[in-house]
Amino acid sequence: TATATATAAAAAAHKRGDYMPFGAGPRICIGQRFALEEATLVLVRLAHKFHFTLAARTAKGPLRTRAGITTSPANGVWVRVRERVPSSA
C-alpha cells in the first residue's frame, strides 16, 4: 500500500541511532496513534484552562539544546502559568 511504502521510505531515510519514538516499518508501535491523540487532548485541555507566557528568565534568541536520553533545552524554558478567568457572559 501507499502508506506502507511511505513508512518504509521514511524508515530508510533515518540514520542508525536516530530517535524514532514509535519505531517504523512493519513493527511500528500499535499505540502510536492513541499516544499522539492523547497528548494532543492533554495540550488542548491545558491551553483551555491556563494561559502560558514566557517568563523573563527564559533566554532570548535561538534555543540551544542539550543531548541526553532525550533532547532538551540547555537552560530550560521558563513559563508563567495563570489560570484563565471565565468570562461573564
C-alpha positions in Angstrom: 0.0 0.0 0.0 1.0 3.7 -0.3 1.2 4.1 3.5 3.5 1.1 3.9 5.7 2.4 1.1 5.8 5.9 2.7 6.6 4.4 6.1 9.4 2.2 4.6 10.8 5.2 2.7 10.8 7.3 6.0 12.5 4.5 7.9 15.2 4.2 5.2 15.8 8.0 5.4 16.7 7.7 9.1 20.3 7.1 10.1 21.2 4.5 12.6 20.8 5.9 16.1 18.2 8.5 15.1 15.4 9.0 17.6 12.2 7.2 16.5 9.9 7.0 19.5 7.4 4.6 17.9 9.6 2.7 15.6 8.9 2.3 11.9 8.1 -0.2 9.3 6.2 -3.4 9.9 6.9 -3.4 13.7 5.7 0.1 14.4 4.1 0.7 17.8 0.4 -0.1 17.7 -0.2 2.5 20.4 1.3 5.4 18.3 -2.0 6.9 17.2 -3.5 6.6 20.6 -0.5 8.2 22.3 -0.4 11.1 19.9 -4.1 11.7 20.2 -3.9 11.6 24.0 -1.0 14.1 24.1 -3.0 16.4 21.8 -6.1 16.3 24.0 -4.0 17.0 27.1 -2.4 20.0 25.5 -5.8 21.3 24.3 -7.2 21.0 27.8 -4.2 22.7 29.4 -4.4 25.6 26.8 -8.2 25.9 27.5 -7.7 26.1 31.3 -4.5 28.1 31.6 -2.7 31.0 29.9 1.1 30.4 29.2 3.7 33.2 28.7 7.4 33.0 28.6 9.0 34.2 31.9 11.7 36.8 31.9 14.4 34.3 32.9 13.9 32.4 29.6 16.9 33.1 27.4 16.2 35.2 24.4 17.4 34.2 20.9 17.9 30.8 19.3 17.1 27.8 21.6 20.3 25.9 22.5 19.7 22.2 23.1 21.4 19.6 25.3 21.7 15.9 24.2 20.9 13.1 26.6 18.5 10.3 26.6 16.1 12.9 25.1 16.9 16.3 23.6 16.1 19.2 25.9 16.7 22.9 26.1 20.2 23.6 27.5 19.0 26.3 30.0 15.3 25.3 30.3 12.3 27.1 29.1 10.6 29.0 32.0 7.0 29.8 31.6 4.4 31.7 33.7 1.2 29.8 34.1 -2.0 31.6 35.0 -5.5 30.1 35.3 -7.9 31.6 32.8 -10.6 33.6 34.3 -14.0 32.6 32.9 -15.7 35.5 31.0 -19.0 36.6 32.4 -21.5 36.4 29.5 
